[in-house]
């Protein structure tokens, strides 16, 4: 028998959207008004835009992992795990905990912010041999891997092996791929000076994308500026090109080129979390179709936002959807919390409207391009805007202090090239970090939910 008296609000995901929602709920709801539960494998919010700087060693991993328990008003219950299915009819969320237990969590209101996963294609060898750049563990691992390639190349007596270990391929010309290639190239360029046996000319970075332009959202002028900065550094940019197949020691491009390499980093976009497919609801390109108020039409108490929701972009109109950016996710999180509270209290919900404030791209060092409020900036002014924006967006003073200290230390002392031990004898690749096969089918979800209903 169900003895719960207070409404149960379940928030799925601790990204920008989920965390902002929880924080708003904690501030605006009294403790006896509702019970708030958060489902996440980790009790921290990852500041994803700074991940390339963790991979390059400019920032330490803990500096961009913001603890959820630092909030003074923190009272949300955290279930350490991931949601693998939702039964809308029974109002039950099926969760796989970090110890592989399957638990059912009933709810009255659910906020779906499970984020996204790396978008992959049916390319032979891709998930077996590529690295992703979506999690803190992947960024730390890639840093170890890249430095280990320099160590192994330095120790090798085989010219072919040495050359292949010093070639690096990044797929994806969006923000993640461009910043990752830029930051890691800068790291290897500085590190090779500490390896007198290595020829710096052997280090080659390739940035490829199937699209005709690099970061098209920046516009032609800024996009061209970014390309010029990267090419000046020696990064070879190939557009209209992707991967045909990937192997342990070489990658074949769709234009026929075969690149000897031990490092393939895949950042070619994201897709909504597979959790959305378990709902059996209408989707738009894999994202859950929601109303402008971010609720699911026809299902009481269901809200979705962030990367996994197709939220109408009313500021642009013409049927546009909000892009999967941190800027939108943060604001949607606060807005959906207000709508949940309004629904809880019987008040009217408001549609989400936000005009994009601009874009920032940090290419490492003093190189950057930014477009705040439509104003195009390059070089140091762009770098100041990019880092200022990221710094101000960090949620706690502890995180801000750590990031600022890391930036200052890196500016004064330069890079360090210490491996931390993530590079084990057995390589960990894209398939080892994202558990996309863990989700249930809609039929399995219903079976789990019916089991809960019988128990109650």
N, C-alpha and C positions, 0 to 999 in steps of 0.2 A: 504493500500500500504506500502511495506517495504522500509523505508528510511535509513536503516542502511548502512553505507558506509564501515566501517572497518570490517574485519573478526571477527566473534564472536567465542571465544574459551570458551567452557563450561567444567569445571572440576567437576566431581561428587565424593564427599567424601573427608573428611579432616583427613584421617589417614596418616601414614608415606608416602605412595605413593602420595596421592593427594596434601599434603602440600609441599613436596619437588618439585613437578611439578609446582605448583603455584609460589613458591619462585624463581625457575629458570626462569620461563616465565617473571616474573616481572623484574628480573635482566637483561635479554637478549633482551627483546622487548622494543622498544620505545613506549611511550603512544599513539602515533597516528598510530602505526602499527597494533594493534589489541585490542579488548575489552576482558578482562578476567573476567569470572564469576565463582564463587565457590558455589556449593550446599552442605550445611551441616546443621544439626539441631543446632550445637553448634559452636561458633566462637573460638574454641580452638582445638589444637592437643593434643590428649591423649597419654602420653607415656606409652603404654600398658604393657611392661615388668615389670614395677614397681607397677602394680596394687595390687599384693598380699601384698606389704608393706603398701599400703593405708588401705587395709582390716585389717591388724594387728596393725595399728596405728603408725607404725614407721614413715610414711610420712603423711603429711596433703593432702587432696584431691587437693587443688589448686596448690600444688608444682609440680604435674605431668600433670596439665592442662595448656598447653602453649598457651597463647593468640596469635591469628593470626594477631591481629591488632598492635602488637609491632614492626613489621618490618618497618624500616625507609622508604623503597620504596613501602610501602603497598598502592595499588590502586585498588585491586581486589574487585569487587562487590560481596557481600555475600547474597545468598538467604537462609534464615533460614528455612530449611525443609529437606525433603528427596526425592530423585528421586524414583518414583514408576512405571515408564515405559518409554521406549525410542522407538520412531518410526524411524528406520534408513532411510526409504524411504523419509519421509517428513522432516527429520532432526529436530525433535522436541522432547524435553524431558518433560515428565509430572511430576510435582512436587507437593507434598502435604506439605504445609507450617506447621509451628508449631502451627498455629491457625486453622488447618484443612481446609484451602482453597486449591483448586486444580488450579494450574496455569501451563500454557504451555510456555516453554522457547525454542525458536528456536536457532539453532547453525549452525556454519559452520564446526567447529572442536569440537569433544567431546572426553574427556579423562575419561574413566570409571574406577574409583577406589573406588567403594562402600564398599570394604572390605568384611567381612564375618559375619555370625551369628552363634550362638551356635548350634552345631549338636545334634539333639535329635532323639530319636527312638520312636516307638509306644509302649511305656512302660506304663501300667496303672498307673495313678496318677503322672507321672513325671513332666509335666509342671504345675500341680496344687500345687505341694508340694516341688519342688526343687528350689534352688537358682542358678543363673548363676554368672559368674565372667568375664563379657565382657565389662562392662561399669563402669564409675566412680560412678554412683548412686548405682549400685549393690555392689561395694566394700564398700562404706560407709554404706550401709544398712546391709551388712553381719557383719561388725564390731559391729554395734549396736545390731544386733540380737544375736551374740555370747555372748556379755557382758550381754545382758538381760537374757540369759539362766542361767548364773551364779547367777544373782540377784534373778531370780524366783526359782532356785533350793535352794538357801540359805533361801528363805522365806517359802518354802514348808514344810509341815508336813508329806507328803506322800513319803515314801522311793522309790516307783516305779517311781513316777513322777520325783523325784530328780535324780534318775539314768538315766532316759531317756533324761532329759535336759542336762546331762553332757556327753552324747555320741554324737559324730560328725562323719559324713560320707562324704568323698570327693571321687567322681568318676572321674577318669582320671589320668593316670600315666605319662602324658606328662609334659612339663615345667610348664604350668599354674597350673595344679592340684597338682604337687609335691611341688612347691613353696608355693601355697596357704595352703596346709596342714601343711607344715613346719613352716610357719610364724604364722598361727593362733594357732597351738599347742603351740608354744613358748609363745604367748600372754596369753593363758589360764593357762599355767604352772606358769607364773609369777603372774597372777591375783589371782589365788586360794589362794595365801598366804595372801591375804587381806580378805579372807572369812573364819574366824576361825571355823565356823559351818560346813564347807564342808570338806569332806574327799578327799584329792588330788587323792587318788587311784580310785575314781569314774570317774575321767575325762579320757575318752578314745577316741582316734582318729583312724578312719579307713580310709585307702587309698586303693582303689580298682581299678583294670583295667582289661579289658578282654584280653589284650596282655600278652605274657609270660614274658616280661621284662619291667622294669621301664626305661623310657627315653632311648630307644635303640640307638638313635643317638649318645649317649655319648660313646658307646662301652662297652664291658663286664666289664673292670676293674673299670672305673669311675661310671658306672651304679651300680655295686656292692657296691662301696664306698658310693654312695648316699643312697642306701637301708640300709646299715649298720648304717649310721648316723641317719636316721629316726627311725630305730628299736631300737637303743640305747636310743633314746628319749622317747620310749614307743608307737610310732605310729605302729599300726598293719597293715601290708601290705598284701593284698590278690591279687594275679595275676591269670589270667584266670577266673576272676569272674566279673559279672556285676550286674545290678539291675533287678529283676523280676517284682517288683511292689513297689510303694511308697504310703504311707499313711501319715496322719497328725501327727501320733505318733510312727510310726515304718516303717522300710524299710526291704523288703525281698530280699536277695541276690539270684543269680541264683544257688548257691550251697545249697540252702534250709535254710540257717541261717536267722533268723529274729532278727534285731537289733532295740531295742527300742531307738528312737531318734526323736528330733524335728528339726534337722539340717541336710539337705541333700544338698551338694554343687556339682553341675554338671559341670564338665570341660572336658567332653569327646570329645574334638575335635571341629572343626568348618567346616562349608560348605559355599560356595560362596553365596553372597547376592542374594535373590530372584529376584532382579532387572535383573539379567542376563537372567533369563527365559523369560522375557517380550520381548526380542529382536528377538526371533525366529531364532537365529543363532546357528551354530555348537558349541557344548560344549564338554569338556573332564572332566568327573566326576563332572559335574555341573559348571565347570569353563569355561569361554569363550575361545575358541580356537583362538589364535592369532599367527602371524608370529614372527620370532625372533626380528623383528623391533618393535614389540608390536602393530602393526596395524591390523585391521580386514580385511583379504583378501576379495576383491570384494566390499568393502564399503569405499568410499573415505572419509577421515577425521575422521575415528573412531579408537580410540586407547583404549587399556585396559591393566591393570597392577595390581600388588598386589595380594591379596588373591582371587580375583574374576576372575583372568585371568590365563590360562594355558600357561605360557611363557616358551618356550623351554630353557632348561639349557645347553647352548652350552659348558660350562666349563666341564660338566660331560659327555655330549654326550649320545649315546645309547637311544635316545628318552626320556631322563629324563626331567622332568618339574621342574621349580624353586619351592622350598618349600615356604609355606606362612609364611615367617619370616620378621621381621622388617628390617633386614640387606638387604635382596633383595628388599623390598618395597622402601626403601629410595633411593637406587641406580637406581632402575627402574624409580622412579619419576623424577629424574634429567635427565635420559637418554631419557625418552619419551618426556620431554619438548624440548630437543634438536631436536628430530625427528619431533615434531609438527612444530617447527620453520623452520626446513629444508624443510618440506612439504609446509609451508606457503610461503617460499622464493624461492621455486623451486629447492632446492638442494637435494642431495642424503641422504637417511636415513641410519643409522647404526644399525646392529644387537646388541642385549644386551648380554654381556658376563661378568660374575663376578664369581670369585672363592671364595667359602665360607671361611670366616676368622676364624671360630670356634664357640664354644658354651660356654655360661656361665650360671650357675645355682646358685642362691643365696638362701641358706636354712635358713637364719636368724642368727643373732649373729656372731660368727666367723666360722660358718659352710658354706662351699660352695664347689662345684666342677666346674672346668673350663677346656676348651680344646682350648686355643687360638693357632691358626696356627698348630694344631695337637699336641701341648705339653700338657700332662695331669698334672693338678694341683689339690691339695686338701687343705682344711683348710685355714689358713690366706692368703697364696699367691693366692689361687683361689678366696678368698673373695675380695682381693685388685684388681685383674683383673676384676672380675664381676662388682664391684661398679665403678671402674675406667672407664670401657667401658660404662656403663649406664650414668655416669655423663658426659662423653665427648660427648655422643650422644644427650644430651638435647640441644634444639635448641637455647635457649636464656640464657644470663648471669643471668637474674632474676631467671629462673628455676633452674639453676645450684646452685645459692646461696641458694635458699630455700631448695633444696634437701640436700646439704651439711650441712646446719644448722640443719635440721631435724635429719640427721644421727648423728651429733655430740651431739645434745641434748639428743637423745635416748641413746647414748653410755654412757653419763654422768649421766643422771637423770633416765634412765630406762623407762619402759612403763607406760602410764597412762590408766585408765580404765573408762573414761567418755563416757557416751552415749550422742549422739548429738540430739536425737529426731526423727531419721528416723524410729525407731521401733514403728509404730503406732498400734492401736488396731486391725486394719485389716492388715493381713500379705500381703506383696507384693512378688510374686514368679516369676519364670522364665518367665511365659507367660505375666507378667505385664511390663517387661522391653524391650522386643523385639517384635516389631509390625509386625510380619511376615504375617499377614492377610491384610496388607494395600496395597499390590501390585496389579497392574492391570493385566488382561489377555492381550495377544497380540491384540485381537480384540478390547478391551476397549481402549488400547493405540492408535490404528489406528483411532478410532472414535474421540478421543480427538484431535489428530493431524490434522485430516481433518477439524475439527471445527476451528482450528487456521489458516489453509490454506485458508479457506473461508473468515475469518475475514481480512486477509492480502490482 
